[in-house]
Amino acid sequence: MATCLITGGAGNLACQLTWELADLFDHIVLLDVAARPVGPTATNARFERGDLLDAAGLDAIFARHPPTAVIHLASLLSGSCEQDRGLAWRVNMDGTFGLFEACLRHGRPTVLFASSVAAFGGRLPAMLTDDTPQWPVTLYGVTKMAAERLGCYYHEKHGLDFRCLRLPITVSRHAPTGAASAIASHAFLAAARDGRFTFTARPETPLALIYVRDVLHGFARLLAAPAAGLSQRVYNIAGMTATPREIAAAIRRRLPDAVLDFEPDDAVDRVLASWPAAIDDSTARRDWHWRPEWNLERMADDFLATVTADAEATR
């Protein structure tokens, strides 16, 4: 019986992943400290409340639901990391270490880790590659970079089948609050629901974006890829590049009455500007046939149609 354990299982990506993975696994177990998932999940998914920092509790989860694969999404996000650095380190680093150790104790399942382009920073090249030097400027980025290295260590020294995707800014209707990376998602959501949105980034700041549907497909594809075909452990994937001004224009073309303003916040814009605008994902394309399917126009059509359908369903 194939079982997938997803940490951070109450969150945005986890809930949507259950639908993408429903035909690949007999059972999907969502693990999180939160009380319940933020969205609907597939019928073969179940929610377990638990804490990665509780080693005994984690062992119990692994014993009840022996996973053949683990997708590690649990993380404090960018804004929350800066607000509570101690908690950020415990969740993002101690939690990751504890999870990898549990995997060694329980059969060495394949581990797929969600990293971020926030793991880079400083003076970046025009095109970010898999091997661009990593000098993150946020604590969130530091923990993502360190977790990548930790996973590679467990692969090299302990035989753990560690795999990692570095995600650009993900656009999703379940975008978290308190994350600079959620700005594009909130622009679509607020424009559709409230008829207005204020961008806290400068209009011309280029953003590397990816639609959540491409992210879900990428996770499933890398998880299913034969190990022999992987030339490395950590892969960039790319979707599109767009500025806040271009995002606003795409929204206005579909919602002409929406009021979209710009009131740049220097702190937010510095974080966004520190991330890459263009990403080379050629190795992922070669090794496991990654291909993004969504550009800005297709994404805007689909996202706004989804938000509208959600709103009508709740009336």
Beta strands, then each sheet from edge to edge (+ up, - down):
strand 1: 3-7
strand 2: 27-32
strand 3: 45-49
strand 4: 69-72
strand 5: 110-116
strand 6: 162-167
strand 7: 169-171
strand 8: 196-199
strand 9: 207-211
strand 10: 234-236
strand 11: 240-242
strand 12: 259-262
sheet 1: 3+ 2+ 1+ 4+ 5+ 6+ 10+
sheet 2: 7+ 9+ 11-
sheet 3: 8+ 12+
end
